Amino acid sequence: MPQLQSITPLIPTGAQTLAHSILFFTEELGFSLLWQTDSMAGIRRDQIDFMLVENNNREWADNASFSIGVCELDSLYIEYKNTTARLGPLEMKFWGRREFHMVLPSGVCLQFYEK
């Protein structure tokens, strides 16, 4: 029987160029560049893969949001405190999940939660 095993979201670059997005993810968020074309790139950190897509549709970027389960949430929060992204507070949400969110320079929102 078929089994779904992973997902690789497309992350729009928003107003940024692909080169700027790659630099942000690799230098500020600790991702590695796997491959790159003129308009796309594959990146990975640990078990998380994304495809960056050069696309200046700000509406797509502003409405894109991804939740990422992590170990050592407190350490990740400290690591990401000095990025150029807008970082929300690390807190327990009313739905019972301890998390923080980060709005990237592109407008995309990432939520990180303790898994």
PyMOL commands that place a pseudoatom at each C-alpha (Angstrom):
pseudoatom trace, name=CA, resn=MET, resi=1, chain=A, elem=C, hetatm=0, pos=[0.000, 0.000, 0.000]
pseudoatom trace, name=CA, resn=PRO, resi=2, chain=A, elem=C, hetatm=0, pos=[1.405, 3.470, -0.851]
pseudoatom trace, name=CA, resn=GLN, resi=3, chain=A, elem=C, hetatm=0, pos=[2.781, 5.505, 2.037]
pseudoatom trace, name=CA, resn=LEU, resi=4, chain=A, elem=C, hetatm=0, pos=[3.349, 9.258, 2.213]
pseudoatom trace, name=CA, resn=GLN, resi=5, chain=A, elem=C, hetatm=0, pos=[6.791, 9.778, 3.737]
pseudoatom trace, name=CA, resn=SER, resi=6, chain=A, elem=C, hetatm=0, pos=[7.904, 13.384, 3.392]
pseudoatom trace, name=CA, resn=ILE, resi=7, chain=A, elem=C, hetatm=0, pos=[6.952, 16.819, 2.153]
pseudoatom trace, name=CA, resn=THR, resi=8, chain=A, elem=C, hetatm=0, pos=[9.125, 19.509, 0.568]
pseudoatom trace, name=CA, resn=PRO, resi=9, chain=A, elem=C, hetatm=0, pos=[7.315, 22.860, 0.610]
pseudoatom trace, name=CA, resn=LEU, resi=10, chain=A, elem=C, hetatm=0, pos=[7.965, 25.546, -1.985]
pseudoatom trace, name=CA, resn=ILE, resi=11, chain=A, elem=C, hetatm=0, pos=[9.036, 28.750, -0.256]
pseudoatom trace, name=CA, resn=PRO, resi=12, chain=A, elem=C, hetatm=0, pos=[8.605, 31.927, -2.345]
pseudoatom trace, name=CA, resn=THR, resi=13, chain=A, elem=C, hetatm=0, pos=[11.397, 34.500, -2.185]
pseudoatom trace, name=CA, resn=GLY, resi=14, chain=A, elem=C, hetatm=0, pos=[8.934, 37.401, -2.082]
pseudoatom trace, name=CA, resn=ALA, resi=15, chain=A, elem=C, hetatm=0, pos=[10.653, 40.689, -2.909]
pseudoatom trace, name=CA, resn=GLN, resi=16, chain=A, elem=C, hetatm=0, pos=[14.087, 39.144, -2.363]
pseudoatom trace, name=CA, resn=THR, resi=17, chain=A, elem=C, hetatm=0, pos=[16.202, 37.567, -5.071]
pseudoatom trace, name=CA, resn=LEU, resi=18, chain=A, elem=C, hetatm=0, pos=[16.931, 33.867, -4.963]
pseudoatom trace, name=CA, resn=ALA, resi=19, chain=A, elem=C, hetatm=0, pos=[20.548, 34.671, -4.043]
pseudoatom trace, name=CA, resn=HIS, resi=20, chain=A, elem=C, hetatm=0, pos=[19.427, 36.733, -1.017]
pseudoatom trace, name=CA, resn=SER, resi=21, chain=A, elem=C, hetatm=0, pos=[17.048, 33.979, 0.117]
pseudoatom trace, name=CA, resn=ILE, resi=22, chain=A, elem=C, hetatm=0, pos=[19.780, 31.355, -0.162]
pseudoatom trace, name=CA, resn=LEU, resi=23, chain=A, elem=C, hetatm=0, pos=[22.130, 33.542, 1.901]
pseudoatom trace, name=CA, resn=PHE, resi=24, chain=A, elem=C, hetatm=0, pos=[19.442, 34.085, 4.537]
pseudoatom trace, name=CA, resn=PHE, resi=25, chain=A, elem=C, hetatm=0, pos=[18.649, 30.381, 4.896]
pseudoatom trace, name=CA, resn=THR, resi=26, chain=A, elem=C, hetatm=0, pos=[22.278, 29.223, 4.836]
pseudoatom trace, name=CA, resn=GLU, resi=27, chain=A, elem=C, hetatm=0, pos=[23.969, 31.973, 6.852]
pseudoatom trace, name=CA, resn=GLU, resi=28, chain=A, elem=C, hetatm=0, pos=[21.203, 32.848, 9.321]
pseudoatom trace, name=CA, resn=LEU, resi=29, chain=A, elem=C, hetatm=0, pos=[19.108, 29.685, 9.679]
pseudoatom trace, name=CA, resn=GLY, resi=30, chain=A, elem=C, hetatm=0, pos=[21.779, 26.995, 9.269]
pseudoatom trace, name=CA, resn=PHE, resi=31, chain=A, elem=C, hetatm=0, pos=[20.466, 25.293, 6.121]
pseudoatom trace, name=CA, resn=SER, resi=32, chain=A, elem=C, hetatm=0, pos=[22.741, 23.759, 3.484]
pseudoatom trace, name=CA, resn=LEU, resi=33, chain=A, elem=C, hetatm=0, pos=[22.371, 24.378, -0.233]
pseudoatom trace, name=CA, resn=LEU, resi=34, chain=A, elem=C, hetatm=0, pos=[21.702, 21.079, -2.055]
pseudoatom trace, name=CA, resn=TRP, resi=35, chain=A, elem=C, hetatm=0, pos=[21.214, 22.335, -5.612]
pseudoatom trace, name=CA, resn=GLN, resi=36, chain=A, elem=C, hetatm=0, pos=[20.403, 25.510, -7.527]
pseudoatom trace, name=CA, resn=THR, resi=37, chain=A, elem=C, hetatm=0, pos=[19.033, 26.632, -10.901]
pseudoatom trace, name=CA, resn=ASP, resi=38, chain=A, elem=C, hetatm=0, pos=[18.338, 30.157, -12.172]
pseudoatom trace, name=CA, resn=SER, resi=39, chain=A, elem=C, hetatm=0, pos=[15.001, 30.334, -10.362]
pseudoatom trace, name=CA, resn=MET, resi=40, chain=A, elem=C, hetatm=0, pos=[14.955, 27.581, -7.706]
pseudoatom trace, name=CA, resn=ALA, resi=41, chain=A, elem=C, hetatm=0, pos=[17.138, 26.030, -5.036]
pseudoatom trace, name=CA, resn=GLY, resi=42, chain=A, elem=C, hetatm=0, pos=[16.929, 23.027, -2.747]
pseudoatom trace, name=CA, resn=ILE, resi=43, chain=A, elem=C, hetatm=0, pos=[17.992, 23.509, 0.874]
pseudoatom trace, name=CA, resn=ARG, resi=44, chain=A, elem=C, hetatm=0, pos=[18.118, 21.240, 3.928]
pseudoatom trace, name=CA, resn=ARG, resi=45, chain=A, elem=C, hetatm=0, pos=[18.691, 21.385, 7.654]
pseudoatom trace, name=CA, resn=ASP, resi=46, chain=A, elem=C, hetatm=0, pos=[18.600, 18.081, 9.501]
pseudoatom trace, name=CA, resn=GLN, resi=47, chain=A, elem=C, hetatm=0, pos=[15.458, 16.336, 8.188]
pseudoatom trace, name=CA, resn=ILE, resi=48, chain=A, elem=C, hetatm=0, pos=[13.748, 19.434, 6.786]
pseudoatom trace, name=CA, resn=ASP, resi=49, chain=A, elem=C, hetatm=0, pos=[13.905, 20.180, 3.045]
pseudoatom trace, name=CA, resn=PHE, resi=50, chain=A, elem=C, hetatm=0, pos=[12.581, 23.282, 1.302]
pseudoatom trace, name=CA, resn=MET, resi=51, chain=A, elem=C, hetatm=0, pos=[12.620, 24.420, -2.296]
pseudoatom trace, name=CA, resn=LEU, resi=52, chain=A, elem=C, hetatm=0, pos=[13.174, 28.159, -2.620]
pseudoatom trace, name=CA, resn=VAL, resi=53, chain=A, elem=C, hetatm=0, pos=[11.360, 29.601, -5.633]
pseudoatom trace, name=CA, resn=GLU, resi=54, chain=A, elem=C, hetatm=0, pos=[12.167, 33.019, -7.029]
pseudoatom trace, name=CA, resn=ASN, resi=55, chain=A, elem=C, hetatm=0, pos=[8.763, 34.647, -7.129]
pseudoatom trace, name=CA, resn=ASN, resi=56, chain=A, elem=C, hetatm=0, pos=[8.000, 38.272, -6.280]
pseudoatom trace, name=CA, resn=ASN, resi=57, chain=A, elem=C, hetatm=0, pos=[4.308, 37.637, -5.563]
pseudoatom trace, name=CA, resn=ARG, resi=58, chain=A, elem=C, hetatm=0, pos=[4.217, 39.214, -2.099]
pseudoatom trace, name=CA, resn=GLU, resi=59, chain=A, elem=C, hetatm=0, pos=[0.660, 37.959, -1.518]
pseudoatom trace, name=CA, resn=TRP, resi=60, chain=A, elem=C, hetatm=0, pos=[1.833, 34.333, -1.835]
pseudoatom trace, name=CA, resn=ALA, resi=61, chain=A, elem=C, hetatm=0, pos=[4.741, 34.950, 0.546]
pseudoatom trace, name=CA, resn=ASP, resi=62, chain=A, elem=C, hetatm=0, pos=[2.625, 36.848, 3.091]
pseudoatom trace, name=CA, resn=ASN, resi=63, chain=A, elem=C, hetatm=0, pos=[0.109, 33.989, 3.200]
pseudoatom trace, name=CA, resn=ALA, resi=64, chain=A, elem=C, hetatm=0, pos=[2.582, 31.089, 3.346]
pseudoatom trace, name=CA, resn=SER, resi=65, chain=A, elem=C, hetatm=0, pos=[3.052, 29.481, 6.748]
pseudoatom trace, name=CA, resn=PHE, resi=66, chain=A, elem=C, hetatm=0, pos=[4.782, 26.268, 7.796]
pseudoatom trace, name=CA, resn=SER, resi=67, chain=A, elem=C, hetatm=0, pos=[4.983, 24.486, 11.172]
pseudoatom trace, name=CA, resn=ILE, resi=68, chain=A, elem=C, hetatm=0, pos=[8.192, 22.633, 11.960]
pseudoatom trace, name=CA, resn=GLY, resi=69, chain=A, elem=C, hetatm=0, pos=[8.524, 20.208, 14.866]
pseudoatom trace, name=CA, resn=VAL, resi=70, chain=A, elem=C, hetatm=0, pos=[11.924, 20.391, 16.568]
pseudoatom trace, name=CA, resn=CYS, resi=71, chain=A, elem=C, hetatm=0, pos=[13.918, 19.002, 19.465]
pseudoatom trace, name=CA, resn=GLU, resi=72, chain=A, elem=C, hetatm=0, pos=[15.598, 21.520, 21.785]
pseudoatom trace, name=CA, resn=LEU, resi=73, chain=A, elem=C, hetatm=0, pos=[13.192, 24.362, 21.062]
pseudoatom trace, name=CA, resn=ASP, resi=74, chain=A, elem=C, hetatm=0, pos=[14.838, 26.669, 23.624]
pseudoatom trace, name=CA, resn=SER, resi=75, chain=A, elem=C, hetatm=0, pos=[18.248, 26.275, 21.961]
pseudoatom trace, name=CA, resn=LEU, resi=76, chain=A, elem=C, hetatm=0, pos=[16.808, 26.951, 18.520]
pseudoatom trace, name=CA, resn=TYR, resi=77, chain=A, elem=C, hetatm=0, pos=[15.074, 30.076, 19.820]
pseudoatom trace, name=CA, resn=ILE, resi=78, chain=A, elem=C, hetatm=0, pos=[18.380, 31.378, 21.184]
pseudoatom trace, name=CA, resn=GLU, resi=79, chain=A, elem=C, hetatm=0, pos=[20.123, 30.527, 17.896]
pseudoatom trace, name=CA, resn=TYR, resi=80, chain=A, elem=C, hetatm=0, pos=[17.529, 32.429, 15.859]
pseudoatom trace, name=CA, resn=LYS, resi=81, chain=A, elem=C, hetatm=0, pos=[17.251, 35.506, 18.124]
pseudoatom trace, name=CA, resn=ASN, resi=82, chain=A, elem=C, hetatm=0, pos=[19.886, 37.425, 16.169]
pseudoatom trace, name=CA, resn=THR, resi=83, chain=A, elem=C, hetatm=0, pos=[18.559, 36.818, 12.666]
pseudoatom trace, name=CA, resn=THR, resi=84, chain=A, elem=C, hetatm=0, pos=[17.145, 39.542, 10.448]
pseudoatom trace, name=CA, resn=ALA, resi=85, chain=A, elem=C, hetatm=0, pos=[13.714, 37.858, 10.641]
pseudoatom trace, name=CA, resn=ARG, resi=86, chain=A, elem=C, hetatm=0, pos=[10.959, 39.088, 12.964]
pseudoatom trace, name=CA, resn=LEU, resi=87, chain=A, elem=C, hetatm=0, pos=[10.920, 36.632, 15.859]
pseudoatom trace, name=CA, resn=GLY, resi=88, chain=A, elem=C, hetatm=0, pos=[7.855, 36.159, 18.049]
pseudoatom trace, name=CA, resn=PRO, resi=89, chain=A, elem=C, hetatm=0, pos=[7.941, 35.100, 21.710]
pseudoatom trace, name=CA, resn=LEU, resi=90, chain=A, elem=C, hetatm=0, pos=[8.610, 31.542, 22.807]
pseudoatom trace, name=CA, resn=GLU, resi=91, chain=A, elem=C, hetatm=0, pos=[5.373, 30.636, 24.585]
pseudoatom trace, name=CA, resn=MET, resi=92, chain=A, elem=C, hetatm=0, pos=[2.776, 27.993, 25.350]
pseudoatom trace, name=CA, resn=LYS, resi=93, chain=A, elem=C, hetatm=0, pos=[-0.199, 28.435, 23.043]
pseudoatom trace, name=CA, resn=PHE, resi=94, chain=A, elem=C, hetatm=0, pos=[-3.753, 27.860, 24.198]
pseudoatom trace, name=CA, resn=TRP, resi=95, chain=A, elem=C, hetatm=0, pos=[-3.943, 24.786, 21.952]
pseudoatom trace, name=CA, resn=GLY, resi=96, chain=A, elem=C, hetatm=0, pos=[-1.268, 23.144, 24.104]
pseudoatom trace, name=CA, resn=ARG, resi=97, chain=A, elem=C, hetatm=0, pos=[1.785, 23.553, 21.935]
pseudoatom trace, name=CA, resn=ARG, resi=98, chain=A, elem=C, hetatm=0, pos=[4.936, 25.381, 23.034]
pseudoatom trace, name=CA, resn=GLU, resi=99, chain=A, elem=C, hetatm=0, pos=[6.247, 27.340, 20.053]
pseudoatom trace, name=CA, resn=PHE, resi=100, chain=A, elem=C, hetatm=0, pos=[7.602, 30.497, 18.505]
pseudoatom trace, name=CA, resn=HIS, resi=101, chain=A, elem=C, hetatm=0, pos=[7.117, 31.965, 15.073]
pseudoatom trace, name=CA, resn=MET, resi=102, chain=A, elem=C, hetatm=0, pos=[9.435, 33.772, 12.707]
pseudoatom trace, name=CA, resn=VAL, resi=103, chain=A, elem=C, hetatm=0, pos=[8.424, 36.020, 9.816]
pseudoatom trace, name=CA, resn=LEU, resi=104, chain=A, elem=C, hetatm=0, pos=[11.137, 35.820, 7.187]
pseudoatom trace, name=CA, resn=PRO, resi=105, chain=A, elem=C, hetatm=0, pos=[12.285, 38.848, 5.163]
pseudoatom trace, name=CA, resn=SER, resi=106, chain=A, elem=C, hetatm=0, pos=[10.215, 37.412, 2.273]
pseudoatom trace, name=CA, resn=GLY, resi=107, chain=A, elem=C, hetatm=0, pos=[7.022, 37.540, 4.392]
pseudoatom trace, name=CA, resn=VAL, resi=108, chain=A, elem=C, hetatm=0, pos=[6.770, 33.746, 4.843]
pseudoatom trace, name=CA, resn=CYS, resi=109, chain=A, elem=C, hetatm=0, pos=[6.008, 32.631, 8.404]
pseudoatom trace, name=CA, resn=LEU, resi=110, chain=A, elem=C, hetatm=0, pos=[7.669, 29.638, 10.045]
pseudoatom trace, name=CA, resn=GLN, resi=111, chain=A, elem=C, hetatm=0, pos=[6.403, 28.241, 13.357]
pseudoatom trace, name=CA, resn=PHE, resi=112, chain=A, elem=C, hetatm=0, pos=[8.740, 26.072, 15.386]
pseudoatom trace, name=CA, resn=TYR, resi=113, chain=A, elem=C, hetatm=0, pos=[7.262, 23.831, 18.069]
pseudoatom trace, name=CA, resn=GLU, resi=114, chain=A, elem=C, hetatm=0, pos=[8.576, 21.305, 20.566]
pseudoatom trace, name=CA, resn=LYS, resi=115, chain=A, elem=C, hetatm=0, pos=[8.019, 17.839, 19.178]
for i in range(1, 115): cmd.bond("trace and resi %d" % i, "trace and resi %d" % (i + 1))
show_as sticks, trace
zoom trace
